[in-house]
Amino acid sequence: MNSKGQRRFRLPASYGGLIRYFEDYKSKIELKPDHVIFFTVLLILVVLFLHFYG
């Protein structure tokens, strides 16, 4: 414990510079799988349209 009585979390030495990511991180942008599929199909259609008519 440090001087303020708080516990410090220490990683084992075997981690050797690896970054520790926390599971409680929440992204500012969240997409549903349906939206990703929709935008992917839309992008494919736009590319095909531009290929044939552009």
N, C-alpha and C positions, 0 to 999 in steps of 0.2 A: 504494500500500500504506500501511496505517496503521502506527502505532508498534509494534504487536505482530507485524508481518510477515504479517498476514492480508489476503487480498484482500477488497475490498468490491465487491459487485455493485451497479452503478448503472444505473438505467433512463434511456433517452434523455429529453430534455426534452419531447419531443412527447407523452409520456404524460399530462402535465398533470393530475395528481390521480387518475388511474384506479387502481383497486385491482388488484394482481397476485395471482392465485390460483395456488397450487402444485398440481401434479398428484399429489403424493405424499400428499395429504390422504385419510384413510380415515374414513368415517362410522361412528358407533357403531351405527347401525341400517342394516342392509342387507336389502332385500327382493328376492326373485326376482320376475320378471314374472308367473309363475304365481300367486303369492300376491296380487299386486295385483289381478289379474283376478278371483280367487276372492272377495276381500273386496268388490270393486266389485259383483259379481253378488249377493253376500249382502246388501249394503246396499240394492240395488234391490229384492230380494225382501222385505226387512223393511219398506221404505217402502210397497210395494204391499200387503202384508198389513195394515199399520196404516191405510192409506187405505180398504180395503174392510171391515175388521172392527173398526177402532178408534174 
